[in-house]
């Protein structure tokens, strides 16, 4: 599964880092997992999986919570869960 996070670096870097952390905690050892970060235009924040939009700040007018992105993933065929706080470490 390929994830893409397009976001305004000046506006939403902390929010993007939260999503990135969740995805990496869940899928760091998954051979089919890839993550692409793309700097976006001012105010943009969009998460896609395999070219399907999981969340768009432009469509909703607000930023998502990590849990909300996870819930949206379940609406796309073959969803991958996002880790939440308290994930176990492998080391």
C-alpha positions, -999 to 999 in steps of 0.1 A, spaced: 0 0 0 13 34 -9 4 63 13 8 99 3 6 129 26 4 163 9 5 192 33 15 228 38 48 225 56 45 260 71 10 253 84 7 216 92 41 200 98 32 189 134 -1 173 121 17 155 93 43 142 117 15 127 139 1 109 109 35 98 97 43 84 132 11 64 133 16 49 99 53 40 106 44 25 140 19 2 123 37 -6 91 75 -1 94 81 -38 87 55 -43 61 72 -51 27 43 -35 7 42 -3 27 55 30 13 51 66 24 55 96 2 56 132 16 47 160 -7 49 197 1 15 213 -7 1 247 -13 -7 270 16 -33 255 39 -34 220 22 -35 188 41 -45 156 23 -39 119 30 -42 93 2 -38 56 1 -32 40 -33 -45 72 -50 -78 72 -30 -83 102 -8 -85 92 29 -88 127 42 -89 162 27 -88 194 47 -100 212 16 -131 191 15 -139 193 53 -125 227 62 -106 213 92 -77 191 102 -83 154 110 -76 136 142 -54 105 138 -83 82 148 -105 99 121 -80 89 94 -80 54 107 -117 52 105 -117 65 69 -92 38 60 -118 12 69 -140 26 42 -114 18 15 -111 -19 4 -82 -37 22 -76 -10 49 -44 -9 70 -48 2 106 -29 32 119 -12 27 153 -23 49 181 -4 59 212 9 30 233 21 9 204 47 -17 214 83 -13 203 101 -40 185 135 -32 201 
